[in-house]
Amino acid sequence: MNIALIGYGKMGKSIEKIATERGHHISSIVDLDNQEKLSKIAPDNTDVVIEFSNPSSAFDNIGACLRQKVPVISGTTGWLDQLPDIEALCVAHGGTFLTASNFSLGVNIFFKLNEWLSQVMGQFPDYKIAIEETHHLQKLDKPSGTAITLAEDIINTHPHYRRWALDASKEKDVKIASFRQAEVAGKHVINYHSPIDTLAITHEAHSRKGFALGAVLVAEWIQDKKGIFTMNDFIKI
């Protein structure tokens, strides 16, 4: 399979390593210093684009590839207010698109555990929810896309909460606390605290390998499909 990488930071390099180990060819690498290569990505040289760039350029990167009829999977977060426009563009061009706040298989199982626990704990109003997320110093968006997904899933399944906010103080807000530390691949903790006890679930990544492997596995799965997909379609939980 021919894979084009958009974004060549630590994640892009990890994806390149795993993809080549699995027998794939990197057809193009597009980064800040060679944006002109974006226009050369096409179905005759690329089967799938894996996009891990930054929030300010993700929309343009993804839109260009969809217009050029190349399937795209994106792991960039912090731009999803523009997602409806990208989905409309994908439909208009008969394209293929999947975005995820996290491609780790473990994290996506954690998402489902979070939904189930939120439904159960919604019966016990004495427990108050707070989310903590910790990432490396280079992570630009705050809170993480994964933390936002966890919070939104709680809002959708718990009767008490209405929105999320950083360091929230309002009773019906899911509070998210964000920390940035050197060499932390990613850690998310959901705390249910009551006057009597605390219940917590945690996912901690030991390296970026799980995120990169998940992205390559999704690329292998999606290359011959048409439409808009989510990680639920891939994992079938």
C-alpha positions in Angstrom: 0.0 0.0 0.0 1.2 3.5 -0.8 0.8 5.9 2.1 1.2 9.7 2.1 2.1 11.3 5.4 1.0 14.8 6.2 2.8 16.1 9.2 6.3 14.7 10.0 6.7 15.3 13.7 7.3 12.5 16.2 4.0 10.9 15.4 4.6 11.1 11.6 8.0 9.5 12.1 6.5 6.7 14.3 3.9 6.0 11.6 6.5 5.9 8.9 8.5 3.3 10.9 5.6 1.0 11.6 4.2 1.3 8.0 7.5 0.4 6.4 7.9 -2.5 8.9 4.5 -3.8 7.7 5.6 -3.7 4.1 4.0 -0.4 3.0 5.6 2.3 0.9 5.6 6.0 1.9 4.7 7.7 -1.3 5.0 11.3 0.0 5.9 13.2 3.1 4.3 16.7 3.4 5.5 19.0 6.2 5.7 22.8 6.8 8.7 23.2 4.6 7.3 21.5 1.5 3.6 22.2 1.3 3.8 22.3 -2.5 3.9 18.5 -2.4 0.3 18.4 -1.1 -1.1 19.1 -4.6 0.8 16.1 -6.1 -0.9 13.5 -3.9 -3.3 11.6 -6.2 -4.9 8.1 -6.6 -2.2 7.0 -9.0 0.5 7.4 -6.4 -1.3 7.1 -3.0 -3.8 4.7 -1.6 -4.4 6.4 1.7 -3.3 9.7 3.4 -2.5 9.7 7.1 -2.8 13.2 8.4 -1.2 14.3 11.8 -0.4 17.9 11.3 -1.7 20.8 13.5 -5.1 22.4 14.1 -4.4 25.5 11.9 -3.6 23.5 8.8 -5.6 20.2 9.2 -8.8 21.5 7.4 -6.9 22.7 4.3 -4.8 19.5 4.2 -7.8 17.2 4.5 -9.9 19.2 2.1 -7.2 19.2 -0.6 -6.8 15.4 -0.4 -10.5 14.8 -0.6 -10.8 17.0 -3.7 -7.9 15.0 -5.2 -10.0 11.7 -4.6 -7.6 10.2 -2.0 -8.9 8.5 1.2 -7.9 10.4 4.4 -7.5 9.4 8.0 -6.7 12.2 10.4 -5.5 12.2 14.0 -5.2 16.0 14.3 -7.3 17.5 17.0 -8.3 21.0 17.8 -10.0 21.8 14.5 -13.3 19.8 14.8 -15.5 22.8 14.7 -14.9 22.6 10.9 -15.7 18.9 10.8 -19.2 19.3 9.2 -17.7 21.1 6.3 -15.1 18.3 5.7 -17.9 15.7 5.9 -19.9 17.6 3.4 -16.9 17.9 1.1 -16.3 14.1 1.5 -19.8 13.3 0.4 -19.7 15.8 -2.5 -16.6 14.2 -3.9 -17.6 10.6 -3.1 -14.6 10.3 -0.9 -13.4 8.4 2.1 -12.7 9.9 5.5 -12.1 9.0 9.1 -11.0 11.2 12.0 -10.3 10.1 15.5 -9.1 11.9 18.6 -7.0 8.8 19.3 -6.1 5.7 17.2 -4.9 3.6 20.1 -6.9 0.4 20.4 -6.6 0.6 24.1 -7.9 4.1 24.2 -10.9 3.2 22.1 -11.8 0.4 24.5 -11.3 2.9 27.3 -13.9 5.1 25.5 -16.5 2.3 25.7 -15.7 1.6 29.3 -16.1 5.3 30.1 -19.6 5.4 28.4 -20.7 2.3 30.4 -19.4 3.6 33.7 -21.0 7.0 33.1 -24.4 5.3 32.6 -24.0 3.4 35.8 -22.8 6.3 37.9 -25.6 8.5 36.6 -27.8 6.7 39.2 -25.6 8.0 42.0 -25.6 11.8 42.1 -23.2 12.0 45.1 -20.3 11.1 42.8 -18.8 14.1 41.0 -16.8 13.6 37.8 -13.4 15.2 37.0 -11.1 14.3 34.1 -7.3 14.7 34.2 -5.1 14.5 31.1 -1.3 14.7 30.9 0.8 14.9 27.7 4.2 15.9 26.5 5.3 19.5 26.2 5.0 19.6 22.4 1.3 18.9 22.4 -0.4 22.1 21.1 -4.1 21.7 21.9 -5.4 21.9 25.4 -7.4 19.9 26.6 -6.5 16.9 24.5 -8.9 15.6 21.9 -9.1 12.4 23.8 -10.1 14.2 27.0 -12.8 16.1 25.0 -14.1 12.8 23.6 -14.3 11.3 27.1 -16.1 14.4 28.4 -18.6 14.5 25.5 -19.4 10.8 26.0 -20.1 11.5 29.7 -22.4 14.4 28.7 -24.3 12.1 26.3 -24.7 9.3 28.9 -24.9 10.9 32.3 -28.1 12.8 33.3 -26.4 15.5 35.3 -23.7 17.0 33.1 -24.3 19.5 30.3 -20.9 20.7 29.0 -17.2 20.4 29.7 -14.8 23.1 30.6 -11.2 23.5 31.6 -10.9 23.9 35.4 -14.7 24.2 35.6 -16.4 25.4 38.7 -20.1 25.1 37.7 -22.0 22.1 39.1 -23.1 20.7 35.7 -19.7 21.1 34.0 -17.4 18.1 33.5 -14.1 19.5 34.8 -11.0 18.8 32.7 -7.6 19.5 34.2 -4.7 19.6 31.6 -1.1 19.1 32.4 2.0 19.2 30.2 5.2 17.4 31.3 8.3 16.2 29.5 8.2 12.8 27.8 4.6 11.8 28.7 3.0 10.0 25.8 -0.5 10.4 27.1 -2.4 9.7 30.3 -6.1 10.1 31.0 -7.8 9.6 34.4 -11.6 9.9 35.1 -12.4 10.3 38.8 -15.7 9.8 40.4 -15.4 11.4 43.8 -17.9 11.3 46.7 -17.7 12.2 50.4 -17.2 8.5 51.1 -14.8 7.3 48.4 -13.3 7.8 45.0 -13.6 5.5 41.9 -11.2 6.1 39.0 -10.4 4.6 35.6 -7.1 5.3 33.9 -5.5 4.8 30.5 -1.8 5.5 30.2 0.2 5.1 27.0 3.8 3.9 27.4 4.9 5.3 24.1 3.5 6.7 20.8 3.7 3.2 19.2 0.1 2.3 20.1 -1.2 5.5 18.4 0.9 5.0 15.3 0.1 1.3 14.9 -3.6 2.0 15.2 -3.4 4.6 12.5 -1.6 2.2 10.1 -4.1 -0.6 10.9 -7.0 1.8 10.1 -5.3 2.8 6.9 -5.0 -0.8 5.8 -8.7 -1.3 6.7 -10.1 1.8 5.0 -8.3 1.9 1.7 -11.0 0.1 -0.3 -14.0 1.7 1.3 -16.1 4.8 0.5 -17.8 7.1 3.0 -17.4 8.6 6.4 -16.3 6.3 9.2 -15.4 6.3 12.9 -13.2 4.1 15.1 -16.3 2.2 16.1 -16.7 1.0 12.5 -13.1 -0.2 12.6 -13.1 -1.9 16.0 -16.7 -3.1 16.0 -17.2 -2.7 19.7 
